[in-house]
Amino acid sequence: MERTPFTALLEKNTYPGRGIMIGRSADGKHAVTAYFIMGRSVNSRNRVFVEEGEGIRTEAFDVSKLSDPSLIIYAPVKVLENTTIVTNGDQTDTVYELMGQGKTFEEALRTRKFEPDEPNYTPRISGIINVMEGGFDFAVSILKSGDGDPEYCIRNTFAYDGCPAGEGRFVHTYTGDGNPLPSYEGEPARVEISGDIDQFTDAVWNSLNEDNKVSLFVRYIDIETGEYETRIVNKNK
C-alpha cells in the first residue's frame, strides 16, 4: 500500500466526516493519534472538544441550539492504564468498561454495530494504542452496514505491531459528501506523518475543509515514558 501524506488525503475530501489516525512520529519517539469531527447540520457543527480526566469529551458550544445529543455528545478519548482508546461515539465507554473487565478490544466491539442514523448508517470507527516497555502497538476497528443494509454488520479489526517512524494508519467515516453519505471502504489508509506536535496539529487542522471542520484532538505519547502532550483545536471559540 502506497504511503500518502496525511494532509494530502484530507485536502482531497471535503467531507470525510469523523476520522482517526494512529501512528508514530517522524522522530520515532512518540505514538501519535489524531481524531477530528466535521459537521453539515447546525447540531453537528455546534460542538467543541473539552478535556475530561486523561481524555476528552464533546459538548455543545451553544446549549440553546442543541436539538439531539444522542450521536453527537460523547467521550471520544479515554485512557485505561497504558491503553489509549479513541472512537467516534459512545462505544468509547463500551471498550473502556469491557476491556477493564478483561475483554479484548474486538470482544468489546462485538457488542456494538454501526450508528442507527438511517439512511447513512454511519460506521463506528475505533482505535486503541498500547504503550509499554519502550514499545507500542495499536489496532483499528470499523463496524459498518452491509452496503447500506441495516440487517448486516461488517466487522473489520486491523492490528499493527507498531509501525516505522513517520507512518500511520487512517480511517474515517465517509468517502465523501452525498445523500446518503457513502461509508468508508477498505482497510485503513497508510499515511505519512511529519513534524512535532504543534506542526502536525496545525497542518492537519489547515487541511480540513474550512466549512465543515468542527474540532481536532492530537496526542503525542512518549514511547519510553508513557507521558503525553495533547492539543485541542475548536472552530467554535
N, C-alpha and C positions, 0 to 999 in steps of 0.2 A: 504494500500500500504506500503510495507516494505521501511524503510529508509536506504539508502545506502550511504557510504561516497562519496562525490562529486568526489574526486580524483580517487577513485576506478573505477567509471564509465568511466572517461576519459582514464585511463590506459588501459582499455579493448577495446577501439575503436581507431584504427589507423587513422580514418578519419571521425570524427563527423561533419566536415565542419565548420559552424559557430554556436556558442552556447550562450544562455542567461540563467543566473541563478539569481534568486531573492529570498532573504530570510532574516533571522535575525541572527545576530552574536551570537556566543556562550555565550557571557556575557549578551545578551539580550538588549544591549543598542543601537545597530545600525541596520538600514535596510541596507542590503548588496546586491550589484549587481555585476556580472561579465559578461563581453562579450569578446569572443575570435573569431579570424578568423584564418582559415587554408587555405592552397592552394596546388594544384598539378601542375598548369601551372606556367610558368615564370611570366606571367602577374599577377596572383593571389598572388604569393609569393613576388612580387616587391612592397610591401606596408609597411607603418608604420602608427601608430596612433599618432596624434598630438592634443594638446589641442586647443579648439576654444571656447571662452567665457566660459560658465559653462559646456560645453560638449566637445566632441572630433569629429574629422573627420579623414578619411583615406586620405593619399596622396601617390603618387608614390615615392619610395625610389630613384630610378634612372629613371628620366623622359625619357631618351633615350630608355628605354625598355618598356615604356607604349604603349600598342597596342590598347586596347579598354577599355575606362574608364567607360562605361555605367553601369555596375553592380558591379564595384569594388571601385569606388570613390564616397563617400557619407558621411553623418554625422550620425554615429551610435547613438550618445547620444546628447540630448538637454534637457534643463530644462525650464519648463513653470510654473512660480510661485512656488508652493510647489510640483509639479509633475515632476519626472524624467522619461524621455522617452528613451528607449533602443530598437533598432531594428537592423536587419541585412541588411538594404537597405535604399533607399531614401524614404521609407514610414515614416521614422522619420519626415521628413518635412510635410508629409500629416497629421500625427497625431498632430504635433505641431500647424500647421495652423488651422485645423478644430476644435481641442479642444479649441484653442484660440478664436474661433467664437461661442463657447458654445456647440459644438457637443460632443458626448461621444467617448470614445476610440473605441468602437465597431462600431459606426456610421462612424467614420473616416476611419476605415479599410474596411468598406463595399465598398469604392470607389476603392479598390486595389484588386489584386489577386496575385497568385504565380509568380515567375520570368519567363520571356519568353526565358529561356535558353534551348530550345529543345536539346536533349531528356530528360534532367534531371527535368525540371520544378521545380527548387529548391523552397522549401517552403519559404514564408516570415514569419519570426518569430518576434514578437514584445512584449514588456513589458512596463508597467508603474508602478511607485511607488509613492504613495501619502503619504506624511509625514505631520501630523498636530496634534496639541493639544496633544502632547505626545504619539501619536499612529501612526500606519501606516497600509495601505492596499495595495494590488497590484493585477495586472491582467497580464495574458499571453495569446497571440493570436498566432494561427497557420493558415496560408492560404496555402492550398496545392491542387494539382491537384487530380482529382478522379482516383486513381490507374494509374496515368501516362497519363490520357486522358485530353488534354487541353481544352476540351469543358465544363468541370465541375470543379468548385472550391469548395472545402470543407472548411468551415469556423468554427473554434473552438475558443471560448474565455473562459478562466478559470479565475474566480475571487476569490480572497482569502482575508478574513478579518484578515490579518496578519498571523502569524504562531508562533510556540514555538521557544524559543531560540535554536540556533544551528541547525536550519532546513531551507530548501529552496526548491524551485521547479526549475527544469532544463529542457530546451527544446533545441534541436539542429536540424540542417537541414537534416543530413543523418544518417541512422542506421549503416553505414559502407562504405567502399570503394566499387567501382564497376563501370561498364559501361552499362547502365546509372547508376547514383548514386541513391541508394534506399532511398526514403524520410522517414523522421521520422514518427513513428506511435504511436498512443495512447496519453494519457494526459501527461503533464509534470511530469518528474520523481521526487519523493520525495527524497531529498538528505540531507546529514549531513554536516554542516559547522563547522569548528574548527579554533581556533587561532585568533590573532589580524590581522590587515590589511596586515602587512608585511609577517607574517607567512602564511596567507591564499594565498596571491599573489604568493609567492614562491612555495607553494605546488601545486597550480593549474598549474602554468607555467611548473613546472618539470614533471607534469603528462601528459601533452600534447605530442603527438608524435613528436619526435625531427626533423624528416624530413619534416613534414607537417605544424608545427605550424608557425604562422607569427606574430601575435600581441595579447596582452591581456590588457584589461581595468578592473580595480576593483575600486569600490567606497563603502565606509562605510559612511552612513548618520546618524548622531546623531538624535535619535527619539525625544529627548526632545527639542533640539535647532534648528534642521534642518541644522546645519553646517556639512560639509562633508570633507573627505580626499579621494584623488584619487591616484592610482598607475597605471602607464602605462609601459608595457614591450614590446619591439620590438626586433625581431630576427635580423633585419637589423639595424645596428648601424653606 
